Amino acid sequence: MRARHHVYVVELSQDVLYEHKFKKSNPGYVTGFPCVYVGMTGLDPDQRFDNHKAGIRSNAYVQKFGLRLMTELFEKLNPMPYGDAQYMEVDLAIRLREKGYGVWQA
């Protein structure tokens, strides 16, 4: 299997906390921690972030509230095979949420 997929984390503006669905999905959010979107892609994470911001196959929270890629949270994980990326997307989202982050993972 070729290792050509990536997980990525986008920092979201704290304004996302005013979105009911986001707030409801993060009952354990710790005030002051980052709010993030966790995703996976076959593209370079920079290109995927640009696509989100341009509205190309975009997540609404990333398009509206996305600030930057938080490479410090994922760069050592990439690249990986598709199945590993699927698993890691969910696992990373769970681990960040357990630390107190506000997390959206689609």
PyMOL commands that set and color helices and strands:
alter all, ss='L'
color gray80, all
select helices_A, chain A and resi 14-18+20-24+45-54+60-65+71-73+82-99
alter helices_A, ss='H'
color red, helices_A
select strands_A, chain A and resi 6-12+35-41+66-69+102-105
alter strands_A, ss='S'
color yellow, strands_A
deselect
rebuild
show_as cartoon
